Amino acid sequence: MISGQMANAAVFSGMVDYLNRLDRKSEPRRIRKVINHHLSRGGHLSAQFMGALRDFVSTDPLTERPAVVEFPVLEDNPYQIDLKKLPELLDLHKPELIVLGRV
C-alpha cells in the first residue's frame, strides 16, 4: 500500500505519461492547470507545488508561477469548498486535474 507523497506522485506521473503518449521524442508536456486545496485548508503537501506536484505542473504564462489554483472556500469554514463559486472557477481555468484534499 502506498499513500500520500508516493501515491500522488504515481498519479501525477501517470497523467503526464498519458498526456505525452503520442509524442515521446519532444520535451514532455506538463499538466496545464490544477485546482486543489491549499495546504492550510486541508490539502495534502504532495498535492502542492512544493510537493510532488512540482515536477508535473506547467508554469502559468501570465503569472510565471505554477499553474495551480486553490478551491474557493466558505468564509465560515475554510475546509468547505464554496460550491456556488466553483462552477465559475472551473469555467475560467478549465483545469486538467482536480485534486481533492479534505472533503
QUIJOZI-V555813 format. One record per residue. N is the residue number from 1. RES is the residue in one letter. PHI is phi in whole degrees, -180 to 180 (* if undefined). Layout:
# QUIJOZI-V555813
n | res | phi
N | RES | PHI
N | RES | PHI
This chain:
# QUIJOZI-V555813
n | res | phi
1 | M | *
2 | I | -123
3 | S | -153
4 | G | 60
5 | Q | -55
6 | M | -67
7 | A | -65
8 | N | -67
9 | A | -61
10 | A | -65
11 | V | -66
12 | F | -61
13 | S | -63
14 | G | -62
15 | M | -67
16 | V | -64
17 | D | -61
18 | Y | -63
19 | L | -61
20 | N | -106
21 | R | -63
22 | L | -93
23 | D | -140
24 | R | -93
25 | K | -97
26 | S | -85
27 | E | -59
28 | P | -60
29 | R | -80
30 | R | -94
31 | I | -66
32 | R | -72
33 | K | -155
34 | V | -128
35 | I | -114
36 | N | -149
37 | H | -83
38 | H | -64
39 | L | -54
40 | S | -80
41 | R | -122
42 | G | 103
43 | G | -75
44 | H | -83
45 | L | -53
46 | S | -68
47 | A | -93
48 | Q | -102
49 | F | -63
50 | M | -82
51 | G | -109
52 | A | -61
53 | L | -62
54 | R | -51
55 | D | -83
56 | F | -127
57 | V | -103
58 | S | -74
59 | T | -98
60 | D | -70
61 | P | -65
62 | L | -78
63 | T | -104
64 | E | 59
65 | R | -118
66 | P | -56
67 | A | -81
68 | V | -124
69 | V | -119
70 | E | -88
71 | F | -59
72 | P | -72
73 | V | -124
74 | L | -73
75 | E | -62
76 | D | -88
77 | N | -150
78 | P | -69
79 | Y | -100
80 | Q | -105
81 | I | -65
82 | D | -82
83 | L | -69
84 | K | -76
85 | K | -87
86 | L | -60
87 | P | -58
88 | E | -64
89 | L | -64
90 | L | -64
91 | D | -66
92 | L | -68
93 | H | -97
94 | K | 46
95 | P | -66
96 | E | -86
97 | L | -143
98 | I | -120
99 | V | -110
100 | L | -92
101 | G | -103
102 | R | -73
103 | V | -127
